[in-house]
Amino acid sequence: MKEIEDPGTKRKRTYLKHINVENTRNFYNTMFIEFGELFIFTGNVVKQFFSRPYEHRELLKQLYLTGNKSLGLVAITGLIMGLVLTMQSQPILLQFGVQSLIPGMVSVSMFREIGPVVTALICAGKISSGIGAEIGAMKVTEQIDAMEVSGTKPLSFVVASRVLATTIMVPLLVFCADACGLIGGFLGMNLFEKMSFQLYMHTAIDMLDFIDVIPATIKTVVFGFFIGLIGAFKGYKAGLGTESVGLAANSAVVSASLTIFIIDLFAVLITNILIRI
């Protein structure tokens, strides 16, 4: 015998289903609106790169702050990654008698993938969140509005200088992480067997090819651009409450980190296609 459903339960189920549909629709609407705003914001920022006045002093200041705040952390992380990679792979390669390939494996791994991605994630957590919080605080305290009233271009002075600074500095930080990774690999190699530094570096660099360095360098430039851009966008679009500063910083880290993985995926796909050609 078929049970008769209670009308109240049926109305409640219909209401919850309607709420879920509305929440899903609102989520996708908000996402597409934010993508559109980011696209327009990106165009306006890139336009400021070629528009006068050029904020040279602010750019140099942001280059110093960006590199100085992240250099130590990036260097230590690269050193540890190279050391750990060597220590993890050495016993396995020793079983096949090819432990001499460790320097080349470390250099290719660091230059192709580990160095760029790990460094970009560090910069996303440290630099992008800082930019988002800083610009968000300027937005809350109405400093952005004051700049517009006084005739100063906030997009040029505040945003474009920071985005250009991260675009330039992140590739340099990646090269620093790669170099420290090679040094860490040398230290890890000498824990098991003795190898001169000259021989280690010659073997490591000899394994690198054009396809290992150039595509990785190009994607680090893209990483740096989006790290600065997303942090500035989240801060620039922050609300007027103090809570929005923390939300802008948190959202900048999450969005920048996800963007890094997406860019890396497409970079690897394009690189593999170029290798097969």
C-alpha positions, -999 to 999 in steps of 0.1 A, spaced: 0 0 0 14 34 -10 20 58 19 5 92 17 31 119 21 24 146 46 16 180 28 39 199 52 69 176 44 62 179 7 62 217 9 94 216 29 111 194 4 100 217 -25 112 247 -6 146 232 1 150 222 -35 141 257 -46 167 271 -22 194 248 -35 186 258 -71 187 295 -62 220 291 -43 236 273 -73 223 299 -97 236 327 -75 270 310 -72 275 307 -110 262 343 -115 286 356 -90 315 336 -105 308 348 -141 304 384 -129 337 383 -111 354 368 -142 341 397 -162 352 423 -137 387 406 -135 389 407 -173 381 444 -174 404 451 -145 432 433 -162 428 454 -194 428 486 -173 460 476 -154 479 465 -186 469 499 -201 486 516 -172 519 499 -180 521 521 -212 505 553 -199 522 583 -184 532 591 -157 554 561 -151 558 554 -114 595 545 -114 601 552 -77 571 532 -66 580 503 -89 616 502 -74 601 503 -39 578 474 -46 605 454 -63 627 458 -32 598 450 -8 586 420 -29 621 405 -32 633 413 2 603 398 20 604 366 1 641 359 -7 650 341 25 619 319 26 623 310 -11 660 302 -7 654 280 24 625 262 7 646 256 -25 675 242 -5 653 218 14 634 207 -17 667 198 -34 680 181 -3 648 160 2 646 151 -35 681 138 -35 677 118 -3 644 103 -14 656 92 -49 691 81 -40 682 47 -25 660 38 -54 685 48 -81 712 30 -62 694 -3 -66 697 1 -104 732 15 -103 724 49 -118 730 72 -89 751 93 -112 719 105 -127 709 123 -95 724 157 -103 706 157 -137 673 146 -121 674 173 -95 682 200 -120 655 190 -144 629 186 -117 637 219 -100 639 239 -132 609 224 -149 583 220 -122 593 221 -85 611 254 -85 584 275 -104 553 260 -87 566 259 -51 580 294 -54 548 307 -70 527 292 -42 550 308 -16 546 341 -33 508 336 -36 506 331 2 530 359 11 529 385 -16 494 382 -30 478 382 4 499 412 14 488 431 -17 452 422 -12 453 433 25 472 465 18 450 477 -10 419 465 8 429 486 38 434 516 15 400 510 1 384 508 35 401 540 48 391 557 15 427 564 5 418 552 -31 390 577 -33 413 605 -20 439 597 -47 412 600 -74 400 633 -60 436 647 -59 443 637 -95 465 607 -88 458 575 -108 454 548 -82 455 521 -109 489 533 -119 504 542 -86 490 515 -64 480 486 -87 501 487 -118 534 492 -99 527 461 -77 516 439 -105 547 448 -126 569 443 -96 556 407 -90 559 400 -128 596 409 -127 605 396 -93 588 362 -92 610 348 -121 641 360 -103 629 343 -71 624 311 -90 659 312 -103 671 317 -68 651 287 -56 665 266 -85 700 275 -76 694 267 -39 678 235 -50 709 225 -68 730 233 -37 707 212 -16 710 184 -40 748 186 -38 746 185 0 722 155 -2 745 137 -27 775 141 -4 756 125 25 759 91 7 790 95 -15 816 120 -22 813 142 -53 831 174 -61 810 205 -65 824 212 -100 815 176 -112 781 179 -96 772 212 -112 787 202 -146 765 170 -146 734 189 -134 737 217 -159 747 194 -188 713 176 -184 693 208 -189 680 216 -223 662 245 -240 628 229 -234 635 227 -197 644 263 -191 626 286 -216 590 273 -211 595 273 -173 608 308 -174 579 320 -194 553 305 -171 570 321 -141 564 355 -157 528 346 -161 527 333 -125 541 366 -112 516 387 -133 486 368 -119 499 367 -83 501 405 -83 469 410 -104 447 388 -83 459 403 -50 453 438 -63 419 429 -77 407 413 -45 419 443 -25 405 469 -50 371 452 -49 370 450 -11 340 463 7 339 492 32 340 472 64 371 462 82 362 425 78 365 429 41 403 434 44 408 399 59 384 384 33 403 401 5 436 387 17 422 352 22 404 352 -12 436 364 -29 456 335 -16 430 309 -26 424 324 -60 461 329 -68 470 294 -57 443 278 -79 453 300 -108 489 289 -105 479 252 -108 456 260 -138 484 279 -156 509 252 -148 485 226 -163 482 244 -196 519 252 -196 527 215 -193 503 206 -221 517 232 -245 553 221 -236 545 185 -244 529 195 -277 561 215 -286 583 185 -277 564 162 -301 566 186 -330 
